Amino acid sequence: MRASYIRQGSAWQAWAALRDSVLLQINSADLNPLVIVGASPTDSWELATPQLMKYYVRGGPLSHGMHGYVVSTANWDPYPLVNEVEAFTNALANMDAAVAQRIERFTDRGPTAFFTGIKPADVLTPEQLDASPALSEPFWVFMDFWHEIQSLSHSLAPEGNAADVGVADIESLSRLKNSRARQVLDLTLQLLGYDLWNATYWLDVRKAQDAKRSFGQAPTAAWAAFRKLLPWQQDPRTRPQIPYGIVAYTFLKTTPASTFYPGGPLMPATDGQMARDH
């Protein structure tokens, strides 16, 4: 838990860099040559250099007076973008390493309950234990998600086979990298579903241990909302016959985190965005 905020912050940082790269990419032409209509030598000193002036079109009757530049570029290579996709995937996986370990430690059933200090049976009656959403699945499922995340988060080997008659267009492998990123993102939500299930279980255990105990505003709100779908005390025979991890995963996908933060959480900004804002 001590490492979690650092890894979560790093994932947000990678997400912010990816967001800026996507915004740049979708607002840029990916053609070669690149036609910049309306640009003038006076717009920047680089455009007025002898090298760039070779590509300046002054405009005339056929262009209805429009001027601009026609320059050769490599904008067809989206590598800056897909580089950030891989970085984000890697940051998510490193965050997930802490999530998986967090679940593992809170499901410790050793005789000393080393990580939690108490066992649920220390504060709950047998009837309460039987009626609570017991942690019966994590040992068999959440580690499966974690191992799949590990296998998908490795960087793809660089490749350079020119597909344009041996001239250009070396691969950025954007399809594969984006496919892996989407899978890791969904698996992360499934892993976080087990983390949510585990965390809310222990909130109830701690509350049973000390009825005066209170928790933070956002965790309490999320806890209460989740308990509407997965009650704390319910006859096991009447519980929905669906894995609790899927219940938690569905809750995360359908309930925005901003629901539990007044005004919504602030999204992180990259250095480039802050520089533009100023």
N, C-alpha and C positions, 0 to 999 in steps of 0.2 A: 504494500500500500504506500510505503514511503517513496517508491520509485514511480508510482503510477502517474502522479501529476506531471513529472518530467517527461515521461513517454507520451502522455496525452497531449501535452503542450507541443512536443516535437511533431506529433501527427497533425495537429492544427497548423503548425508552421508549414509543414509540407503541403497540406491542403491549400493554404493561402497562396503559396508559390505556384501550385498547379492552377488554381483559379485565375491568377494573373496571366499565366502562360496561355490558358484557354482563351481569355478575353483578347489577348494580343493576336492569337492565331485566327480567331473568327472575325476579327476586324482587319485582317491583312489579306492581300491577294496571294494566292499560291501558284501563280502563273510564271512562266518564263518564255518570253520577256515580260517585264512588269511595266504596265502603262500607268503613269501618274498624271492624270488630267488636271490641268490648272496650276501645276507647280511651276515656279519661276526661279531664275537664278538669284533673285533677291530674297528668296525665302530662307536660305541658309548659305553660309560661305562654301560648304561642300558642293552645292549645286552650281556654284559659279566657277569652280575649278575647270581648267582645260579638259581634264579627263571626262567630267560629267557633261560639259557643254557639247561634247561630241554626240550626246544622246538627246539633246534638247530639240524639240520640234516647235518652231516659232508660231505655227498656225497660219492659216490663210483661208481663201474662199471655200476650199473643199472640206475644211474642218470647222467651218463657220466661225473662224476666228479663235477657236480654242487652241491653247498651247499646252505644253507639258513635256514629259520625258518618257522615253522608251529605253529601259535599261535591262541588261541581262542580270538575272539573279538566280539564287538557289532557293527561292522561297518554296519550291516544291518539296523540300526535305523538312518534315515536321519534327526533326530530332529534338530541338529545344523543348517542345511540348511533351513528346513521349519520354524524354529523360525525366521530366517532372512526374509523369505517370508512374514510372518505376520507383522513383524516390518516395512518392506517396504510398505505394504498395509496401515498400520496405518499412516505412515509418509505422504503418498500420500493424504490420507483423510484429515489430518490436514492441508496440503497445500491447498487442495480444499476448505476448510472452508474459507480461506482468498480470494480465487478466486471468490467464490460465493458472498461473501460480497462486493467484489470490483465491480462486475457487478451490484449488487443491488444499490450501491451508485451512480454509474455513470448513472443509468437509473432513477434517482430521478426526478420526474416531479412535485414536489411541487411548490407552488407559489414563494418560495424564492430561489429555486435551491441551497439548502444549501451546498451540497457537491461539486458541479461543479462551483458555482459562477455565471454562466450564463446558459441560456437555448438555444438550437439550434435556436429557433425562434428569439433570440436577435441579431443574426449575419447573418442568412440566409434569403433569400427572400422566399416567399411562393412557387415560382417555384423551387428554389433549394431544399427546404424541400421535395417537392413532388418527385423530381428526385433523392433523396439520398436514400441509403439503410436504411430505417427507422427501429428503434428498436421496432418492433412490436411483436416479439416472446419471448424475454427473460422472461417475467413475467410468461409465461405458460410452458416453456420448461426447462430452465436451472435449475430451482429449482427442477424439477422432477429428473434430472440427479443427483443433489446434494443429494436428499433424498435417492436415490438408492445407491449412494456411502456410505452414512451413514449406511444403513442397511447391506451392505456387508463388512464393515471395522471392525466390532466387532470381537474380538478374539473368536475362537471356544472354547467351553468348553473342558477342558482336559479330556481325556478318557484313560482307561487302561485295556480294555478287551483283555486278551491274546488269540490270534487266533491260536496258535500253540499247540493244545491239552492242553491248560491251562498252557503251560510252559513259552512261551516268545512271542515275536513279538507283543508287545502292540502298539496301533495305534499312528502314528505321524500325521494322517489325511492330508497327503501331497497332495492328489488329491483335496480335498475340499479347502485347503488353496491356492493351486496354481490356482484353478478355480476362486476363489474369487479375487485373485490378478490380473488375466488377465482381469476380468470384470471391476474391479476398474480402472485399467490402461486405458482401452478403454473408460470408462465413463469419466475419467479425460481428455482425449483428446477431447471428445465431449464438456465437460464443458469449456475447454480452447478455443475451437472453438468459443463459444459465447463470451468469454473474448476477443479474437482477433477481432471479428466483432465489439464489443463494443469499443475497444481501437482505432481501425482504424477510426471508425466513429468520435470519439472525436479528433483524430489528424486532420481530415479534418475540423471539427468545429473550432478548435483552429487556424488552418491556415487561415480560413475565418475571424476569429476575428482579426488576425494580420498577414498580408501577409509576414512580415519580420521574423516571428517566425521560428526557425529551431529545429530539433530534433536530437537525437543520430544517429550514422552511422548505427548500426544494426537495430534499430526500423524503420528508414527511408527506408532501403532496404526491410525489411519485408512488410512494408506498401505499397510500390510501387509494389512489387510482388503480393500481395493479391489483389490490385486494378485492376490487369489484369483479375482476375476472377470475381470480384464483383466491377464494376465501381462505382465511387463516384456519378457521375451525369449520369443518364440514364432514358429514358422514361420508367416508370413503366410497360407500356403495352408490352415492348420488353424485359423485364428482364426474365431470365429463371424461369420457374414455379417450383422452388425447394427452400425449406427453406434455408435462408441464413446461419443458423447454420450448415447445412450439407455441404454447400460450404466451410465454414471455417474449419470444421472437415476434409474434404477431402484434403484441402490445407495443413493442419498440418501433415497428414499421408503421403503425397506424396512429401513434401518439407523438407529435412533435415535442422535442425536449423543451422548446420555448414555452410549452404549456405550463411548466412548473417554475418559470422565471418571470417575475413581473417586468414587463417591458422587453423581455427576450434577451438572451445572452448576446454579448457583442462578438461579432465575427472578427477574427484576427486579420491584421493588415500586414503586408510585406513591406520591406524597406522602400521598394519602388513605388508602391501605392502611397505611402506616407509622404514621400518626396514630391509626388504629383499633387497631393492634396495641399501641400504647403507652397 
